[in-house]
Amino acid sequence: MSSESSLWQRSRQAAYAEITVVAMRLFLEHGFEQTTIDQIASTAGISRRSFFRYFGTKEDIVLGDLASQGVLVRDALEAVPLSVGPWEALREALGAVDALKGEPGATLAIARMMYETPSLRARSIEKHLHWQALLVPNMRMRLGLAPDDVTDPAPTALVASAIACLDAAGELWTRSGGVGDLAVLYDRAVEAVRAAS
């Protein structure tokens, strides 16, 4: 990478981060639905058109990192030996990227906003489906299936269940005001699913 393109990339990342900070402050002060893209752009000192160079939607400001976290979970899952069982491997991968870590304060306020805003919930589900697509190929191999075998629903069901357990734990943690350990809540959700099978 040339120094010119490296400088451009750093400038882009800095602008992305600055817009995100401004927007999150506005969301937390005024509410997600009450904050407009024009307000974000104006407060960040950019045009509406420039906003869309960095974000496709307002929801992407809150959940944009969720997509890149999916890649991190996939990489962490691929680092777990195939001899490790599916549920244990998924637990290890989620733990490796701090997906099972909930911290009071700003994290709780953002989580509350996400669970209480229908458009953010819908976008979150969409991003979790992206996670699912990333994780299923490894789950196929872990279950002894060919990587391109799409006839067995087990790999998809396992991944979807783990993501649903993460969401259930996150929602409970949020509604309880951040009380308790998110990882423990996730483990309880998984236990319930496994016990019912």
Rosetta constraint file for C-alpha pairs under 8 A:
AtomPair CA 1 CA 5 HARMONIC 6.50 0.50
AtomPair CA 1 CA 6 HARMONIC 6.41 0.50
AtomPair CA 2 CA 6 HARMONIC 6.11 0.50
AtomPair CA 3 CA 7 HARMONIC 6.01 0.50
AtomPair CA 4 CA 8 HARMONIC 6.26 0.50
AtomPair CA 5 CA 9 HARMONIC 6.07 0.50
AtomPair CA 6 CA 10 HARMONIC 6.19 0.50
AtomPair CA 7 CA 11 HARMONIC 6.12 0.50
AtomPair CA 8 CA 12 HARMONIC 6.10 0.50
AtomPair CA 9 CA 13 HARMONIC 6.14 0.50
AtomPair CA 10 CA 14 HARMONIC 6.10 0.50
AtomPair CA 11 CA 15 HARMONIC 6.18 0.50
AtomPair CA 12 CA 16 HARMONIC 6.10 0.50
AtomPair CA 13 CA 17 HARMONIC 6.11 0.50
AtomPair CA 14 CA 18 HARMONIC 6.12 0.50
AtomPair CA 15 CA 19 HARMONIC 6.11 0.50
AtomPair CA 16 CA 20 HARMONIC 6.14 0.50
AtomPair CA 16 CA 54 HARMONIC 6.29 0.50
AtomPair CA 17 CA 21 HARMONIC 6.24 0.50
AtomPair CA 18 CA 22 HARMONIC 6.27 0.50
AtomPair CA 18 CA 44 HARMONIC 7.42 0.50
AtomPair CA 19 CA 23 HARMONIC 6.02 0.50
AtomPair CA 19 CA 40 HARMONIC 7.50 0.50
AtomPair CA 19 CA 41 HARMONIC 7.83 0.50
AtomPair CA 19 CA 44 HARMONIC 5.84 0.50
AtomPair CA 20 CA 24 HARMONIC 5.98 0.50
AtomPair CA 20 CA 61 HARMONIC 5.97 0.50
AtomPair CA 20 CA 62 HARMONIC 7.97 0.50
AtomPair CA 21 CA 25 HARMONIC 6.19 0.50
AtomPair CA 22 CA 26 HARMONIC 6.37 0.50
AtomPair CA 22 CA 40 HARMONIC 6.82 0.50
AtomPair CA 22 CA 43 HARMONIC 7.01 0.50
AtomPair CA 22 CA 44 HARMONIC 6.21 0.50
AtomPair CA 23 CA 27 HARMONIC 6.07 0.50
AtomPair CA 23 CA 40 HARMONIC 5.53 0.50
AtomPair CA 23 CA 61 HARMONIC 7.40 0.50
AtomPair CA 24 CA 28 HARMONIC 6.08 0.50
AtomPair CA 24 CA 61 HARMONIC 7.78 0.50
AtomPair CA 24 CA 62 HARMONIC 7.40 0.50
AtomPair CA 25 CA 29 HARMONIC 6.10 0.50
AtomPair CA 26 CA 30 HARMONIC 5.77 0.50
AtomPair CA 26 CA 31 HARMONIC 7.23 0.50
AtomPair CA 26 CA 32 HARMONIC 7.85 0.50
AtomPair CA 26 CA 35 HARMONIC 6.59 0.50
AtomPair CA 26 CA 40 HARMONIC 7.42 0.50
AtomPair CA 27 CA 31 HARMONIC 4.61 0.50
AtomPair CA 27 CA 32 HARMONIC 4.58 0.50
AtomPair CA 27 CA 33 HARMONIC 7.97 0.50
AtomPair CA 27 CA 34 HARMONIC 7.87 0.50
AtomPair CA 27 CA 35 HARMONIC 6.15 0.50
AtomPair CA 28 CA 32 HARMONIC 7.24 0.50
AtomPair CA 28 CA 109 HARMONIC 7.29 0.50
AtomPair CA 28 CA 110 HARMONIC 7.67 0.50
AtomPair CA 30 CA 34 HARMONIC 6.17 0.50
AtomPair CA 30 CA 35 HARMONIC 6.35 0.50
AtomPair CA 31 CA 35 HARMONIC 6.28 0.50
AtomPair CA 31 CA 113 HARMONIC 7.78 0.50
AtomPair CA 32 CA 113 HARMONIC 7.15 0.50
AtomPair CA 32 CA 117 HARMONIC 7.54 0.50
AtomPair CA 33 CA 117 HARMONIC 7.68 0.50
AtomPair CA 35 CA 39 HARMONIC 6.55 0.50
AtomPair CA 35 CA 40 HARMONIC 7.40 0.50
AtomPair CA 36 CA 40 HARMONIC 6.46 0.50
AtomPair CA 37 CA 41 HARMONIC 6.10 0.50
AtomPair CA 37 CA 48 HARMONIC 7.06 0.50
AtomPair CA 37 CA 51 HARMONIC 7.85 0.50
AtomPair CA 37 CA 58 HARMONIC 6.74 0.50
AtomPair CA 38 CA 42 HARMONIC 5.97 0.50
AtomPair CA 38 CA 48 HARMONIC 6.09 0.50
AtomPair CA 39 CA 43 HARMONIC 5.99 0.50
AtomPair CA 40 CA 44 HARMONIC 6.00 0.50
AtomPair CA 41 CA 45 HARMONIC 6.01 0.50
AtomPair CA 41 CA 46 HARMONIC 5.02 0.50
AtomPair CA 41 CA 47 HARMONIC 5.67 0.50
AtomPair CA 41 CA 48 HARMONIC 5.65 0.50
AtomPair CA 41 CA 50 HARMONIC 7.98 0.50
AtomPair CA 41 CA 51 HARMONIC 6.22 0.50
AtomPair CA 42 CA 46 HARMONIC 6.02 0.50
AtomPair CA 42 CA 47 HARMONIC 6.92 0.50
AtomPair CA 42 CA 48 HARMONIC 7.99 0.50
AtomPair CA 46 CA 50 HARMONIC 6.11 0.50
AtomPair CA 46 CA 51 HARMONIC 6.88 0.50
AtomPair CA 47 CA 51 HARMONIC 6.40 0.50
AtomPair CA 48 CA 52 HARMONIC 6.77 0.50
AtomPair CA 49 CA 53 HARMONIC 6.86 0.50
AtomPair CA 50 CA 54 HARMONIC 7.11 0.50
AtomPair CA 51 CA 55 HARMONIC 6.23 0.50
AtomPair CA 52 CA 56 HARMONIC 5.66 0.50
AtomPair CA 52 CA 57 HARMONIC 7.58 0.50
AtomPair CA 55 CA 60 HARMONIC 6.12 0.50
AtomPair CA 55 CA 61 HARMONIC 6.77 0.50
AtomPair CA 56 CA 60 HARMONIC 6.58 0.50
AtomPair CA 57 CA 61 HARMONIC 7.38 0.50
AtomPair CA 58 CA 62 HARMONIC 7.58 0.50
AtomPair CA 59 CA 63 HARMONIC 6.16 0.50
AtomPair CA 59 CA 64 HARMONIC 7.64 0.50
AtomPair CA 59 CA 119 HARMONIC 7.29 0.50
AtomPair CA 59 CA 120 HARMONIC 5.84 0.50
AtomPair CA 59 CA 123 HARMONIC 6.92 0.50
AtomPair CA 60 CA 64 HARMONIC 4.40 0.50
AtomPair CA 62 CA 110 HARMONIC 7.77 0.50
AtomPair CA 62 CA 120 HARMONIC 7.97 0.50
AtomPair CA 63 CA 67 HARMONIC 7.47 0.50
AtomPair CA 63 CA 120 HARMONIC 7.75 0.50
AtomPair CA 63 CA 123 HARMONIC 7.58 0.50
AtomPair CA 63 CA 124 HARMONIC 6.75 0.50
AtomPair CA 64 CA 68 HARMONIC 7.41 0.50
AtomPair CA 65 CA 69 HARMONIC 6.11 0.50
AtomPair CA 66 CA 70 HARMONIC 6.46 0.50
AtomPair CA 66 CA 124 HARMONIC 7.85 0.50
AtomPair CA 66 CA 127 HARMONIC 6.64 0.50
AtomPair CA 67 CA 71 HARMONIC 7.09 0.50
AtomPair CA 67 CA 127 HARMONIC 5.82 0.50
AtomPair CA 67 CA 128 HARMONIC 7.91 0.50
AtomPair CA 67 CA 130 HARMONIC 7.14 0.50
AtomPair CA 67 CA 131 HARMONIC 7.26 0.50
AtomPair CA 68 CA 72 HARMONIC 6.63 0.50
AtomPair CA 69 CA 73 HARMONIC 6.16 0.50
AtomPair CA 69 CA 97 HARMONIC 7.49 0.50
AtomPair CA 70 CA 74 HARMONIC 6.16 0.50
AtomPair CA 70 CA 128 HARMONIC 7.86 0.50
AtomPair CA 70 CA 130 HARMONIC 7.29 0.50
AtomPair CA 70 CA 131 HARMONIC 4.81 0.50
AtomPair CA 70 CA 134 HARMONIC 7.08 0.50
AtomPair CA 71 CA 75 HARMONIC 6.17 0.50
AtomPair CA 71 CA 131 HARMONIC 7.46 0.50
AtomPair CA 71 CA 134 HARMONIC 7.08 0.50
AtomPair CA 72 CA 76 HARMONIC 6.08 0.50
AtomPair CA 72 CA 97 HARMONIC 6.62 0.50
AtomPair CA 73 CA 77 HARMONIC 6.00 0.50
AtomPair CA 73 CA 93 HARMONIC 5.57 0.50
AtomPair CA 73 CA 94 HARMONIC 6.03 0.50
AtomPair CA 73 CA 96 HARMONIC 7.63 0.50
AtomPair CA 73 CA 97 HARMONIC 6.34 0.50
AtomPair CA 73 CA 131 HARMONIC 7.98 0.50
AtomPair CA 73 CA 135 HARMONIC 7.83 0.50
AtomPair CA 74 CA 78 HARMONIC 6.16 0.50
AtomPair CA 74 CA 93 HARMONIC 7.50 0.50
AtomPair CA 74 CA 131 HARMONIC 7.79 0.50
AtomPair CA 74 CA 134 HARMONIC 6.07 0.50
AtomPair CA 74 CA 135 HARMONIC 5.50 0.50
AtomPair CA 75 CA 79 HARMONIC 6.37 0.50
AtomPair CA 76 CA 80 HARMONIC 6.74 0.50
AtomPair CA 76 CA 92 HARMONIC 7.86 0.50
AtomPair CA 76 CA 93 HARMONIC 4.83 0.50
AtomPair CA 76 CA 94 HARMONIC 7.78 0.50
AtomPair CA 76 CA 96 HARMONIC 6.52 0.50
AtomPair CA 76 CA 97 HARMONIC 7.49 0.50
AtomPair CA 77 CA 89 HARMONIC 6.38 0.50
AtomPair CA 77 CA 90 HARMONIC 6.45 0.50
AtomPair CA 77 CA 92 HARMONIC 7.38 0.50
AtomPair CA 77 CA 93 HARMONIC 4.78 0.50
AtomPair CA 77 CA 135 HARMONIC 7.60 0.50
AtomPair CA 77 CA 138 HARMONIC 7.45 0.50
AtomPair CA 78 CA 138 HARMONIC 6.66 0.50
AtomPair CA 80 CA 84 HARMONIC 7.00 0.50
AtomPair CA 80 CA 89 HARMONIC 6.20 0.50
AtomPair CA 80 CA 92 HARMONIC 7.60 0.50
AtomPair CA 80 CA 93 HARMONIC 7.46 0.50
AtomPair CA 82 CA 141 HARMONIC 7.50 0.50
AtomPair CA 82 CA 142 HARMONIC 5.34 0.50
AtomPair CA 83 CA 142 HARMONIC 7.39 0.50
AtomPair CA 84 CA 88 HARMONIC 6.55 0.50
AtomPair CA 84 CA 89 HARMONIC 5.83 0.50
AtomPair CA 84 CA 142 HARMONIC 7.91 0.50
AtomPair CA 85 CA 89 HARMONIC 5.90 0.50
AtomPair CA 85 CA 142 HARMONIC 7.23 0.50
AtomPair CA 86 CA 90 HARMONIC 6.16 0.50
AtomPair CA 86 CA 139 HARMONIC 6.66 0.50
AtomPair CA 86 CA 142 HARMONIC 6.53 0.50
AtomPair CA 86 CA 143 HARMONIC 7.46 0.50
AtomPair CA 86 CA 158 HARMONIC 7.60 0.50
AtomPair CA 87 CA 91 HARMONIC 6.16 0.50
AtomPair CA 87 CA 158 HARMONIC 7.62 0.50
AtomPair CA 87 CA 162 HARMONIC 7.65 0.50
AtomPair CA 88 CA 92 HARMONIC 6.15 0.50
AtomPair CA 89 CA 93 HARMONIC 6.14 0.50
AtomPair CA 90 CA 94 HARMONIC 6.11 0.50
AtomPair CA 90 CA 159 HARMONIC 7.85 0.50
AtomPair CA 90 CA 162 HARMONIC 7.33 0.50
AtomPair CA 91 CA 95 HARMONIC 6.09 0.50
AtomPair CA 92 CA 96 HARMONIC 6.09 0.50
AtomPair CA 93 CA 97 HARMONIC 6.76 0.50
AtomPair CA 94 CA 98 HARMONIC 6.43 0.50
AtomPair CA 94 CA 99 HARMONIC 5.19 0.50
AtomPair CA 94 CA 100 HARMONIC 6.30 0.50
AtomPair CA 95 CA 99 HARMONIC 5.99 0.50
AtomPair CA 95 CA 100 HARMONIC 5.65 0.50
AtomPair CA 95 CA 101 HARMONIC 7.76 0.50
AtomPair CA 100 CA 166 HARMONIC 7.55 0.50
AtomPair CA 100 CA 182 HARMONIC 5.62 0.50
AtomPair CA 100 CA 183 HARMONIC 4.82 0.50
AtomPair CA 100 CA 186 HARMONIC 7.34 0.50
AtomPair CA 101 CA 181 HARMONIC 7.60 0.50
AtomPair CA 101 CA 182 HARMONIC 5.83 0.50
AtomPair CA 101 CA 183 HARMONIC 6.46 0.50
AtomPair CA 102 CA 107 HARMONIC 6.94 0.50
AtomPair CA 102 CA 108 HARMONIC 7.49 0.50
AtomPair CA 102 CA 173 HARMONIC 7.92 0.50
AtomPair CA 102 CA 178 HARMONIC 7.23 0.50
AtomPair CA 102 CA 181 HARMONIC 7.19 0.50
AtomPair CA 102 CA 182 HARMONIC 5.73 0.50
AtomPair CA 103 CA 107 HARMONIC 5.75 0.50
AtomPair CA 103 CA 108 HARMONIC 6.63 0.50
AtomPair CA 103 CA 178 HARMONIC 7.12 0.50
AtomPair CA 104 CA 108 HARMONIC 5.15 0.50
AtomPair CA 104 CA 177 HARMONIC 7.89 0.50
AtomPair CA 104 CA 178 HARMONIC 5.59 0.50
AtomPair CA 105 CA 109 HARMONIC 6.35 0.50
AtomPair CA 106 CA 110 HARMONIC 6.09 0.50
AtomPair CA 107 CA 111 HARMONIC 6.06 0.50
AtomPair CA 108 CA 112 HARMONIC 6.00 0.50
AtomPair CA 108 CA 174 HARMONIC 6.22 0.50
AtomPair CA 108 CA 177 HARMONIC 7.22 0.50
AtomPair CA 108 CA 178 HARMONIC 6.28 0.50
AtomPair CA 109 CA 113 HARMONIC 6.21 0.50
AtomPair CA 110 CA 114 HARMONIC 6.19 0.50
AtomPair CA 111 CA 115 HARMONIC 6.21 0.50
AtomPair CA 111 CA 170 HARMONIC 7.92 0.50
AtomPair CA 111 CA 171 HARMONIC 7.95 0.50
AtomPair CA 111 CA 174 HARMONIC 6.32 0.50
AtomPair CA 112 CA 116 HARMONIC 6.07 0.50
AtomPair CA 112 CA 174 HARMONIC 5.90 0.50
AtomPair CA 112 CA 175 HARMONIC 7.42 0.50
AtomPair CA 113 CA 117 HARMONIC 6.03 0.50
AtomPair CA 114 CA 118 HARMONIC 7.89 0.50
AtomPair CA 114 CA 120 HARMONIC 5.34 0.50
AtomPair CA 114 CA 121 HARMONIC 5.99 0.50
AtomPair CA 115 CA 120 HARMONIC 7.38 0.50
AtomPair CA 115 CA 121 HARMONIC 6.00 0.50
AtomPair CA 115 CA 171 HARMONIC 6.82 0.50
AtomPair CA 116 CA 121 HARMONIC 7.71 0.50
AtomPair CA 117 CA 121 HARMONIC 6.23 0.50
AtomPair CA 118 CA 122 HARMONIC 6.17 0.50
AtomPair CA 119 CA 123 HARMONIC 6.21 0.50
AtomPair CA 120 CA 124 HARMONIC 5.96 0.50
AtomPair CA 121 CA 125 HARMONIC 6.27 0.50
AtomPair CA 122 CA 126 HARMONIC 6.35 0.50
AtomPair CA 123 CA 127 HARMONIC 6.28 0.50
AtomPair CA 124 CA 128 HARMONIC 6.18 0.50
AtomPair CA 125 CA 129 HARMONIC 6.28 0.50
AtomPair CA 126 CA 130 HARMONIC 6.58 0.50
AtomPair CA 127 CA 131 HARMONIC 6.46 0.50
AtomPair CA 128 CA 132 HARMONIC 6.21 0.50
AtomPair CA 128 CA 163 HARMONIC 7.07 0.50
AtomPair CA 129 CA 133 HARMONIC 6.37 0.50
AtomPair CA 130 CA 134 HARMONIC 6.43 0.50
AtomPair CA 131 CA 135 HARMONIC 6.19 0.50
AtomPair CA 132 CA 136 HARMONIC 5.98 0.50
AtomPair CA 132 CA 156 HARMONIC 7.18 0.50
AtomPair CA 132 CA 159 HARMONIC 6.06 0.50
AtomPair CA 132 CA 160 HARMONIC 6.38 0.50
AtomPair CA 132 CA 163 HARMONIC 7.85 0.50
AtomPair CA 133 CA 137 HARMONIC 7.64 0.50
AtomPair CA 135 CA 139 HARMONIC 6.50 0.50
AtomPair CA 135 CA 159 HARMONIC 6.88 0.50
AtomPair CA 136 CA 140 HARMONIC 6.18 0.50
AtomPair CA 136 CA 155 HARMONIC 5.70 0.50
AtomPair CA 136 CA 156 HARMONIC 5.72 0.50
AtomPair CA 136 CA 159 HARMONIC 6.52 0.50
AtomPair CA 137 CA 141 HARMONIC 6.65 0.50
AtomPair CA 137 CA 147 HARMONIC 5.63 0.50
AtomPair CA 137 CA 148 HARMONIC 7.59 0.50
AtomPair CA 137 CA 155 HARMONIC 7.87 0.50
AtomPair CA 138 CA 142 HARMONIC 6.12 0.50
AtomPair CA 138 CA 147 HARMONIC 7.50 0.50
AtomPair CA 139 CA 143 HARMONIC 6.16 0.50
AtomPair CA 139 CA 155 HARMONIC 5.22 0.50
AtomPair CA 139 CA 156 HARMONIC 7.87 0.50
AtomPair CA 139 CA 158 HARMONIC 7.98 0.50
AtomPair CA 139 CA 159 HARMONIC 7.61 0.50
AtomPair CA 140 CA 144 HARMONIC 6.41 0.50
AtomPair CA 140 CA 145 HARMONIC 5.02 0.50
AtomPair CA 140 CA 146 HARMONIC 6.54 0.50
AtomPair CA 140 CA 147 HARMONIC 5.81 0.50
AtomPair CA 140 CA 149 HARMONIC 7.50 0.50
AtomPair CA 140 CA 155 HARMONIC 5.44 0.50
AtomPair CA 141 CA 145 HARMONIC 5.23 0.50
AtomPair CA 141 CA 146 HARMONIC 6.23 0.50
AtomPair CA 141 CA 147 HARMONIC 5.91 0.50
AtomPair CA 143 CA 155 HARMONIC 7.38 0.50
AtomPair CA 145 CA 149 HARMONIC 6.40 0.50
AtomPair CA 153 CA 157 HARMONIC 6.00 0.50
AtomPair CA 154 CA 158 HARMONIC 6.04 0.50
AtomPair CA 155 CA 159 HARMONIC 6.33 0.50
AtomPair CA 156 CA 160 HARMONIC 5.94 0.50
AtomPair CA 157 CA 161 HARMONIC 5.93 0.50
AtomPair CA 158 CA 162 HARMONIC 6.23 0.50
AtomPair CA 159 CA 163 HARMONIC 6.24 0.50
AtomPair CA 160 CA 164 HARMONIC 6.06 0.50
AtomPair CA 161 CA 165 HARMONIC 6.09 0.50
AtomPair CA 161 CA 193 HARMONIC 7.79 0.50
AtomPair CA 162 CA 166 HARMONIC 6.26 0.50
AtomPair CA 162 CA 190 HARMONIC 6.98 0.50
AtomPair CA 163 CA 167 HARMONIC 6.21 0.50
AtomPair CA 164 CA 168 HARMONIC 6.05 0.50
AtomPair CA 165 CA 169 HARMONIC 6.05 0.50
AtomPair CA 165 CA 186 HARMONIC 5.89 0.50
AtomPair CA 165 CA 189 HARMONIC 5.32 0.50
AtomPair CA 165 CA 190 HARMONIC 6.05 0.50
AtomPair CA 166 CA 170 HARMONIC 6.04 0.50
AtomPair CA 166 CA 186 HARMONIC 5.61 0.50
AtomPair CA 166 CA 189 HARMONIC 7.90 0.50
AtomPair CA 167 CA 171 HARMONIC 6.07 0.50
AtomPair CA 168 CA 172 HARMONIC 6.20 0.50
AtomPair CA 168 CA 186 HARMONIC 7.65 0.50
AtomPair CA 168 CA 189 HARMONIC 7.30 0.50
AtomPair CA 169 CA 173 HARMONIC 6.02 0.50
AtomPair CA 169 CA 182 HARMONIC 6.30 0.50
AtomPair CA 169 CA 185 HARMONIC 5.12 0.50
AtomPair CA 169 CA 186 HARMONIC 5.08 0.50
AtomPair CA 169 CA 189 HARMONIC 6.83 0.50
AtomPair CA 170 CA 174 HARMONIC 6.07 0.50
AtomPair CA 170 CA 182 HARMONIC 6.65 0.50
AtomPair CA 170 CA 186 HARMONIC 7.97 0.50
AtomPair CA 171 CA 175 HARMONIC 6.09 0.50
AtomPair CA 172 CA 176 HARMONIC 6.10 0.50
AtomPair CA 172 CA 185 HARMONIC 7.99 0.50
AtomPair CA 173 CA 177 HARMONIC 6.57 0.50
AtomPair CA 173 CA 178 HARMONIC 5.10 0.50
AtomPair CA 173 CA 179 HARMONIC 6.30 0.50
AtomPair CA 173 CA 180 HARMONIC 6.83 0.50
AtomPair CA 173 CA 181 HARMONIC 7.72 0.50
AtomPair CA 173 CA 182 HARMONIC 6.30 0.50
AtomPair CA 173 CA 185 HARMONIC 7.65 0.50
AtomPair CA 174 CA 178 HARMONIC 5.33 0.50
AtomPair CA 180 CA 184 HARMONIC 7.79 0.50
AtomPair CA 180 CA 185 HARMONIC 7.76 0.50
AtomPair CA 181 CA 185 HARMONIC 6.40 0.50
AtomPair CA 182 CA 186 HARMONIC 6.16 0.50
AtomPair CA 183 CA 187 HARMONIC 6.19 0.50
AtomPair CA 184 CA 188 HARMONIC 6.23 0.50
AtomPair CA 185 CA 189 HARMONIC 6.24 0.50
AtomPair CA 186 CA 190 HARMONIC 6.23 0.50
AtomPair CA 187 CA 191 HARMONIC 6.11 0.50
AtomPair CA 188 CA 192 HARMONIC 6.24 0.50
AtomPair CA 189 CA 193 HARMONIC 6.41 0.50
AtomPair CA 190 CA 194 HARMONIC 6.08 0.50
AtomPair CA 191 CA 195 HARMONIC 5.88 0.50
AtomPair CA 192 CA 196 HARMONIC 6.27 0.50
AtomPair CA 193 CA 197 HARMONIC 6.72 0.50
